[in-house]
Amino acid sequence: MSEWVNVKAADGHELSAYVAKPEGEPIGALIVVQEIFGVNASIRSVADSYAKDGFLAIAPAIFDRFERGLELTYEGEDLKKAFDLYGKLNPDTQLLDIAAAYEHVKGAGKGVAVLGFCYGGLMSWVSATRAEAHKMQLDCCVGYYAGGIGKVAAEEPTCPVLLHFGAEDSHIGSDQIDAVRNAHPEVEIFLYEGAGHAFANHARTDYKAEAAKLARERSLEFLKEHVA
């Protein structure tokens, strides 16, 4: 089952969020954070898939601060618009939206986690490091190809973190990954040979089925260990 709901951030901003519900009682809650293309079909499918695994999944529409109901494709004018909006994003502001989603699902099952892709992967990392400032008690966080993570690698996570990167990612240099490794040897980091950026998104040209499958298996195991 799925539905759209409205949630309110601490600064008064109201945003929409896609909620996917499991058939039975949730084993835990999962906040799914979008790429820079909105809560589109790909992100909704991620939420739906984890709902089938027993999680109550919620994907907050962080672009609602600029334009409500925005769903973008990965090419042409949509791609240009996505990067224009990317320039307006501020992790501290988007954390307000993630915290609003957290308030909506906390108490479902045993715990709450954040999982994100690209910009959402970065937001998953800063959710782990800044959760307490936003009154979130997160049990773990998962980030896929977290762009810009090198700039905040020194921040201290307050929960276990799992990170996935394509070894051939042209957007994220090895220096960013090494920055996290050096600052936090306890953080689980997986590199996928032959995979580029967005390798886990089946709707994008960089999709690598084998790498996506393995990363999904690892993520689910990690989530069940720490959340369920």
Salt bridges, closest charged atoms under 4 A:
GLU3 OE2 - LYS21 NZ 2.93
ASP11 OD2 - ARG65 NH1 2.97
GLU14 OE2 - LYS8 NZ 3.81
GLU35 OE2 - ARG204 NH1 2.98
ASP53 OD2 - ARG216 NH2 2.65
ASP64 OD2 - ARG68 NH2 3.58
GLU67 OE1 - LYS81 NZ 2.71
GLU71 OE2 - ARG44 NH1 3.07
ASP84 OD2 - LYS80 NZ 3.24
ASP92 OD1 - ARG130 NH1 2.80
ASP97 OD1 - ARG65 NH2 2.93
GLU103 OE1 - LYS106 NZ 3.03
GLU155 OE2 - ARG130 NH2 2.71
GLU156 OE2 - HIS184 ND1 3.92
ASP169 OD2 - HIS197 ND1 2.73
ASP178 OD1 - ARG181 NH1 3.56
GLU186 OE2 - HIS184 ND1 3.48
GLU217 OE2 - LYS213 NZ 2.59
GLU225 OE2 - HIS226 NE2 3.86
